[in-house]
Structures are given as C-alpha cells and as structure tokens.
C-alpha cells in the first residue's frame, strides 16, 4: 500500500483524535487573536446602544433553544445582557420551550453577579416559560399590550404592576426582539410582528444556520444577525470596547481597535466566545487541511488508476 | 362520524382564521379572544397527554423486557426525579432542579451537539472530493467561507471575508430564496387542500 492509498484509508479515529486536540488545546492554552466586527453584528449593538438610559425603551431576548446549542448561543445572550445592564437598557426575557427556562435564569444570574444593583422588575423582567401553543397569540398580543399578552412573569407576579412597565406598553416601546435559536431565527416575529407593528427583529443563530438567515437580512426583515460563535465574539468585543469603558459606539473604532483576550482584567465569562474562536480557528484550519490532503490522495489515486 | 366531525371542525376553523387575518371586525376579534382562552385551557392537557404517552411507551418496553429496556428505565427515572425536584424545591438557582440542569442536562446536550464537529471533519476528509466541476466550486466556496468565519481569514487577505460575503449574499441567497418560495407555495397549496377537505391523510386511516 503506497502513501496515497494509506491516507485514503486512514482510520477515522485518528481524525477524531486530531479534532479533539484542535479544539481542546486552544481552549486551555489561550492565545491572543483579533476579532473583526461585521455590519450585521454592529447593527444590533448600535440599536441597543441607542436605548441607553431610556425607561420608555426596552429589548426582548427570546431564548429559543436548549442546552445543546449553548456553546454558541449562550455567550451571545450573556454579552447582550451585559451590554444592556451596563448601558441601563430595560430587558425582557422569554422562552417558549421548557428546556430553555433554566437557561434564561442561568444567563441572567451569570451577568447579574457583576451588577449587584440590577433588580428584577425594575431593570429587567424575566417573563419565563410560556407554552409554545401561546407563541403566536403572545407575539400578536404584545403589539397591543405586553402586560395583557403575557400576564405574569417567571416569579408569578402581575407584569402590569412591575415598576419597569410604567412607560412600556407594546412594541412602540419594546422595539427590538432578539431571538437566539438553533433553527428558527425569529420567523414568528418577522412574519407577524414586524409588518403589523413595526418591531425590529434580530437573530442570534448557530453558524450552520447563518446562511439561511441572509435573505431576511437583505430584505430588512432582520435588522442584524449574530452568526454563531463569531457573532458572539464580535459582540463581546464591542461591549468591552464601548459599554464597559463608557465610550460612545463607533463602527470605525470597532473595526480598527483591538481588545486583548489574554488580559485577565476582563472576566473569563465575558470573553469566552473570543477564546472559543481560537479553538474554532484551529478546527477550521484542520478541516481545510483534511479536505486538501483527502483531495491530493484522491487525485493521485485517480492518476495511478488511469496509468494501470 | 369519526372522520366527518374532525373534518368539519378543521374546515370551519381554517376559514374563520382566514377571515380573522383579513377582516379586522369586532366579531373577528372576539372570536380570536375566545380561541385564545381555549388554547390556554387546552395546553396543560397536551402536557399531560405527552407525559402519559412517554410513560406508557417506556413502561411497555420495561415490562416486556424489549431490547435496550434499560434506557427506558433511565428515561422514566429521570422524568420522575426531575419533575419531583421541580415541584418540591422549585426551579431557582441553588435548587436540585437547577443542579440537574447545569451538571447533567447542559454537558450531555452540548456533548451530543459537539459530535457534529467530529462528523464534519471525518466527512470532509473521506467524502469531500473534487469529482466534478460543480463539486470543485462547492469545495472552494466552503474553504473560503470557513476561512472567513475565523480571524485568520482576514489576516491572510481582506479579500477572503469580502468573497465570503459575496458567496453568502448572492449565490447562496438566490438559492435560499428559491427554496423558500418553493416551500411557501407548497405550504399554501397544502393549506388550501386541507381547508377544502381534499387532503385528509392527517386524519389517519380507518373509519
């Protein structure tokens, strides 16, 4: 068996071992790498930033996934919540799958640990889990009255009585919905709520689904997307660069300036996506190398067969 | 009657919802509100039905000692334990329910999803071949998009992210939009067939 036949018949367990090493080593031995921001991510950041300090504006994060897609989606949720808490932007959180309910609590608590003054009902409202059968009624009902559409929060309190609702009634005030999902990227909101009530819709999605979301970005049905871990890393960088330093947002600075990810001044949980991007970089390079080696072997095999 | 009553119910409701979507009259709004209260009332029964169905299927597997019945036992024990933990101690941080979620559900679910990376790498090596012109174009597009997704793509050349954006915004979008239009037309045709009683397979077989 010659070299090319050998690489063609390579046992897949060697491939699995190399992939495991390519992913785990960069997570343990963190190296500094640049994060380049893109327009779809910047759009979401900019819109949330424009709600800073206003009690008549709010955003909503719809956690539409379970723990399986957490490595990609959870850093986005943490970064958005951190941004909102730093900039005093009111936040609603909601989910329509029971497996997402603990994730909502986990995300809020992860960020809240660093913000002791943030209060439930005042700075954010966790609506919690609502049955999927009520998804469409809630999406439409919020166009008239959020408090009437969902009635109670995760703690069973009447939403209408919470202080945060004083100047917030419907999509006119809660003007951005971000759906984090492994598949649906905000369809219910951009089909039903955007045309009827004009709410802005954005999506945080896994990288494998990003290509599906582009048509909706181009039409303006989605104002922005966070595409996989890369989107989360970009958002983390912008929060560090602007909100955490109390600086105004600038696309130019977001693209030009670099934030070190080996700097321990930023907590690990707030740079986890950028560290994860190191692993993704090595894994992508490895897959490209696999494709090239596989094709070189295939090419030489074909040449040999022709000669025979 | 077993087929006719569901058929009449579905056809009537389908038309009422179409009217509600296009005619914002008070009667239409009242009907919608009435329907909402029914949805709220019916949802808990769906949960009960789901738990009953799951329990019956797995209990049958255990009692008949069917192949891999042990997994069914694990499923039922997990179902009972998690439900009890939620009911007895609540679902807030620090409770057994949250402990189960963070220490069992999260790592197990993430592990299952992460297997994708291993399969993709293996498939890329074993099957992603430039066998034809179309396959070669696909292969090159995949390499460019993969490079553009990570910082090294930009470090190699600023053209890589730009070409990747073009791939995603032009050929990818055209194909995706074509598929979406096809799916949309298919959904409309199927909905019409259901509304008019032509499509009845969802009612199941038998009388």
Contacts between the chains, C-beta under 8 A, distances in Angstrom:
chain1	res1	chain2	res2	distance
A	10	B	125	7.3
A	12	B	122	4.8
A	12	B	125	7.8
A	12	B	126	7.1
A	15	B	118	7.6
A	15	B	121	5.5
A	15	B	122	5.0
A	15	B	125	5.6
A	16	B	118	5.0
A	16	B	121	7.6
A	16	B	122	7.0
A	18	B	121	7.7
A	19	B	117	5.9
A	19	B	118	5.4
A	19	B	121	4.6
A	20	B	118	7.7
A	23	B	117	6.7
A	33	B	151	5.0
A	34	B	151	5.0
A	34	B	154	7.4
A	34	B	155	7.1
A	35	B	151	6.4
A	36	B	151	6.4
A	36	B	154	4.9
A	36	B	161	7.2
A	38	B	161	7.8
A	66	B	109	5.9
A	67	B	101	7.5
A	67	B	105	5.3
A	67	B	106	4.4
A	67	B	108	7.8
A	67	B	109	3.7
A	67	B	110	6.1
A	68	B	109	4.0
A	68	B	110	6.1
A	68	B	112	5.9
A	68	B	113	4.0
A	69	B	113	6.1
A	70	B	106	6.3
A	70	B	109	7.4
A	70	B	110	5.6
A	71	B	110	5.7
A	71	B	113	7.5
A	71	B	114	7.2
A	99	B	105	7.5
A	101	B	91	6.9
A	102	B	91	6.6
A	102	B	97	7.5
A	102	B	98	6.1
A	102	B	101	4.2
A	102	B	102	7.6
A	102	B	105	7.6
A	105	B	91	7.3
A	105	B	92	7.0
A	105	B	93	6.3
A	105	B	98	7.2
A	106	B	93	7.7
A	106	B	98	7.8
A	106	B	101	7.7
A	106	B	102	6.8
A	109	B	93	5.5
A	131	B	43	4.3
A	131	B	46	8.0
A	131	B	47	8.0
A	133	B	39	5.2
A	133	B	42	7.2
A	133	B	43	4.7
A	133	B	46	7.0
A	134	B	36	7.9
A	134	B	39	6.2
A	134	B	40	6.8
A	134	B	43	7.0
A	137	B	36	5.0
A	137	B	39	6.5
A	141	B	36	7.9
A	207	B	149	6.6
A	208	B	116	7.8
A	210	B	168	7.8
A	211	B	168	6.0
A	211	B	172	5.3
A	211	B	176	6.8
A	212	B	176	6.0
A	214	B	168	5.2
A	214	B	169	6.2
A	214	B	172	6.3
A	214	B	173	5.2
A	214	B	176	6.9
A	215	B	173	5.0
A	215	B	176	5.2
A	215	B	177	5.0
A	215	B	180	6.7
A	218	B	169	6.7
A	218	B	173	6.3
A	228	B	149	7.4
A	230	B	149	5.6
A	230	B	150	7.4
A	277	B	150	6.5
A	277	B	151	6.6
A	280	B	149	7.3
A	280	B	150	5.7
A	281	B	150	4.0
A	281	B	151	6.2
A	281	B	152	5.4
A	283	B	117	6.4
A	283	B	121	7.6
A	284	B	146	4.7
A	284	B	147	6.9
A	284	B	149	6.5
A	284	B	150	5.0
A	284	B	152	7.9
A	285	B	150	7.8
A	285	B	152	6.8
A	286	B	121	6.8
A	287	B	120	6.7
A	287	B	121	5.3
A	287	B	124	5.0
A	287	B	146	6.7
A	288	B	143	5.5
A	288	B	146	6.2
A	288	B	147	7.1
A	290	B	121	6.0
A	290	B	124	5.0
A	290	B	125	4.0
A	291	B	124	5.0
A	291	B	125	7.2
A	291	B	128	5.2
A	291	B	139	6.6
A	291	B	142	7.6
A	291	B	143	6.8
A	293	B	125	7.2
A	294	B	124	7.1
A	294	B	125	4.7
A	294	B	126	6.8
A	294	B	128	6.6
A	294	B	129	6.8
A	295	B	128	7.6
A	295	B	129	6.0
A	295	B	130	5.5
A	295	B	139	7.5
A	298	B	129	5.0
A	298	B	130	7.5
A	299	B	130	7.8
